[in-house]
Structure formats: structure tokens, C-alpha cells
Amino acid sequence: MENQPKHVNKNNYAEYLLCLALDVGEGMLKNGAEISRVEDTIERICRAYGAIHVEVFSIISFISAAIRLPDGSYSSQQRRVRSTSTNLNTLERLNSLSREICKETPELDIFDEKIHEIKKTSHYPIWVKVIASAFAVGGFAIFFGGELIDGIVAALIGITISVVENYSPKRINSMAKTVVSSFFASLIAGLSVMLGLGTNADAVIIGTIMILVPGLAFGTALRDLLCGDLLAGSLKTLNACLGALMIAFGYMLAASLLGGAI
């Protein structure tokens, strides 16, 4: 939602309304919503404020929308979405906001304030992400047959993955981050077994890979395909499959260095 223009003409009602509606839609798209939900939310918000004609088109990296009001005023805007992730907390807050806005239709200034409030509190602190990653990876490692020591090693790897995800330069894309995370996860797992710090490298590797697998993204892609959004669904499916290939590529790099250890 950072793409909002710095100087929105608030005196132009149609432009201001569409800008706010796109803020909500962009935030939903960035945080893992399916395409049909994004398009429907933008349209519902605009119609709730009196738009008589609304056209919305979205794919995983772009939103285009146009509205016309009863007085003949018109606005057309686009948003480029450069990165997406999954944040169900932010997604739920945006869904709740859209329902509230459509029901109560407050003044646009109040609408604007509510969006900015979500922007300020939409992300979990880094330390929460690190701890959650450690517990998730450690739990998965034990679940897949590892011992307690394997869970501890996996938890440390989970911290490494979280650091890579949150502190790597923004110019590095998500695919590169996945390769790096998978490589270090597999490398550390193999080294831990070689040094006697772990007993089951397979369980550690599987546990770490579980938080990298784009399962939810793939499910959303299928949802888009079933809803008739063939272009967006195909792009999301391709993106999820490429993510899985990057995980395998990172693992193979580590395996080539460690030989038969993993």
C-alpha cells in the first residue's frame, strides 16, 4: 500500500474515492488475497459511495480500476504491486474494514484514517517472526521423526531463515531468498549431523523446508482458477511451482557440497 500517490487531489471526489479503494485492494493483494476477492472489494467500496459504473482488473502484480459517478465525474488509476506475501492478520483487518466501510460509508477522510491505522500496525515485529519461525521449524522436525536435539538444530535454522527473509536487501527477489534459505537450511542440517549435533538430517531438512513450501499460495492459485480468473490463477500457479523448484535447487547446492551427508 506504499504506492499511494503523495499528493491526492482530495477535492476530486472520484479520484479520492478510487485511490482509497485501491489502497484496500492493494493491501489485500500484497497479503495473499485471491484475485476475485480483491476485485470484488474494490467494486463494492466504490458502489457503496455511489459509483454507477466500476471496472476493475487485477493480476498478481497489477491492479487497474476506473469509476464513474452520477454527476459524470470519472477517475482511472493503476497500481503496480511489486511483491506479495501471506499475512492473514492484515488480510482479516482489511476485510473487516471493507465490510465496515460498505455498511456505514463514513466520510472519505475517516476512511483514509482507518487505512493508515492498519498500515501502521499491519506487520508483526521482527522478533515475533523469528521466534515463530524457530518454534514452527523445530516442531516440524520432531513431527517428521527427529529427536529433541534435531528440533533444537532445526529451530536455530529457522532463526537463520527468518533473518534471511527479513534482513536481506530489498533488491533481492523472493526466488533468490528461497534459494539462499533452502541452501543454508540444508547445509546447516548436514553439518550438524557430521559434527554430531543432530541425528536425523532428513527430519531437520524436511522441517525447515516446510515453512518455505508455498502451499497456501498454491491453494490460492487453484481458488483463482476455479473462480474463472485464469490469467491470475495461472501466474500464481507458475509462481508457486517456481518457488518449489528454488527450494530443490538450494537443497541440491548444499548436497553437492556435503556429498553423502544429506
N, C-alpha and C positions, 0 to 999 in steps of 0.2 A: 504493500500500500504506500510505499515511498514515492511512487511515480506521480502522485497528485501534483498538478501544476502549482508553482509557488504563488502565482497571482491569479486566483479565480475571480472572475467577474461576478460578485455576489448580487449585483443589480440585475443581471441577466438570469431570470428565474430558471429558464430551461437549462442553461449551461450549468448553473449551480446545482440543480437537482440531479442532472445526469452525472456530474462529477462525483457527488456523494454516493449515488447508486453504484457507480463504478468502483468507488473505494471499497464498498462492501463486497462486491463481486470479485474484485482483485484479491482482497484478503482471503476470501473463501477458496479461490483457485490456488493461491500460494500455500494454503494449509491443507490441501488434499481433497477438496470437494469435487464431486463429479461434475462434468460439463453441464448436464441438464439442470442441475441444482443452481449453478452459477447463473445461467441464462434466465431461469425462471425467477430467481431472486431479484435480479436487476429489473426485469419486466414488471414484477409485482410492485416493487417500490415506486417505479415511475408511474404506473397506473393508479396507485393509491393517492398520488399527488395530482391526479387529473390529466395525465398524458392520454391523448386519444389514439396515438399511434406510436408503437415501440418496436424497434428491430434490434435484436441482439445476436451476435455471432461470437463464439469463443472456441479456441483450441487450447492446448496445454500451455502455450506461451503468448497468447494474444487475445485481447477482447476488443470488439468493435461494437458500438451501440449508437443508436440515433433515436430521438424522440421528437414528437410534435405535440404542442399544447393546444387547447381550444381557441386561444387567441391568435393562433398562427405562428407563434414563435417556435423556433426549431434549433436543435443542437445535435451535433455529431462529434463523438470523441472516440479515441482509441487508447488502449493501454498495452504496453509491452511487458510481459511477465518473464523475467529472466531466470528465475529459479523457483522451484516448488519443493515442498516438504510435507510432512504429516504432523499436524498439531491439532488433535481433536478438541482440546480445551478452547483454543481460539476459534475453531470452526463452530463449536456449540455456542459460544458467545455471539458470534456474528449471526448465526441462525436465529438466536433469541432476539437480537437487535432488529433483524429484518421483520420478524413477526410483530414485534412491538411497534415498529415504525409504520407498518401497513395498517395496524389496528388503530393507532392513536393519531397518526400523521401530525407530529409536532412541527413547530417552526423549523426551517432548514438550519438555522443557527444552532438550535438544540440538537438536531440530528448530527450536525458537524461535531459538536462537543462530545456526543456519545461515541462516535467513531474514534476520535482522538483519545478518549479514555481507554478504549480497547487496545489501541496501538501502544499505549504506554505500559500496559500490563499484560500483553499477549504472550510474552516469552517467559519460559521458566528460567531461573537463574542458572548460570553455568554449573555451579556446584551441585545443584539438584540433578542436572543431566548426567554429570559424572557419576554420582552415587547410584542413580537409577541404572545406568549402563553397567556398572560393576555388579550390582545385585542381579540384574537380568542375565548377564553372561555367565556369572558364577552359578546361578540356579539352573540354567540350561545345561551347563557342563555336567553337573551332578545328575540331572534328569536323564541325560543320554549315556549314563553308565560310568561317569567319572567318580573318583573318590573326593573326600573333602579337600585334600591338597590340590587336586585338579580344579576344583571350584575356586579355590583361592587364586591359583595361577590365572584362571580364566577371568576372574574379577579384575586382576591387575591389567590383563589385556583389554578388558572392557574400558578401563580408565584410559588406556592408550588410544583406543578407537575414538572415545569421546573427545579427547584432546585434539586428535587429528581433525575431527569433524568441526569442532568449534573454534579452533585457533589457526587453521590453515588459511593462507591468503585467499581473499575473495576471488582473485583471478583464476584460481584452480577450480575447475568444474567438478560436478558431483561424481562423474565417472572416474576421474583421476583420484578423488578422495576414496572411492570404493576400492580401487586397486591398491592404493597405499595402505588402507586399513586392513584389507584382506592379507596383503603381503606381511605386514608386521604381526598380525594375529597368528598366522601360520608359522612365521619364523620364530616368534617367542614361544609358541607352543612346542615346536620341535626342539628348541634349545633347552626348554625346561625339562623335557624328558631326558635329553642327552646329559644334562647336569644332575639328574636325579631329583629335581624339584617337583616332578609330576610323574604319574604312572600311566596315563592314558592320553596320548597326544590327540587321538581321534575325537574323544569326548570334548577336549578343550577346543579343538578347531571347530567342531560342529556347534558348540555353544556360542563361540564368538561369531560364527557366520550367521547364526540365527537372527542377530539384530541388524545384519546387513542385507539379508534377503528381502527384496521388495514385494513381499506377499500382499500387503494392503494395497499398494499401488497397482498390482496386477488385478486384484479384485475390483478396484475402482474402474480399471480399464474395461473389464468384462461388463461391468454395470453400464458404462457408457455405450458399449457395443449393443447391449440388449435394449437400451433406450433409443437406439437409432442414430446415435452420434458416431457414425462410422469413422470419420476422419480423426476426431479426437480420440476415440477408443483405440484405433489402430496405432496412433502415435504413442499413446500411453503404454500399449502392449509392447511395442518395439522398445520403448524406453526401459520398461521393466526387464525385458529379455536381455538387453544390453547390460543392465546392471548386474544380472546373474552371470553373464559372461565375464564381466570385470572382476567379480568375486573369484571365479575359477582361474582367471589369468593371474591374479595376485597370489593365489594358492600355488599355482604351478611355478611361479618365480621363486617362491620360498622353497618348494620341493626340489627345484633344480640346484639350489644352493646347499641344502641339507642332505641330499641324496636319499638314503633309505630311512632316515629318522622319522619322516611323516609320509 
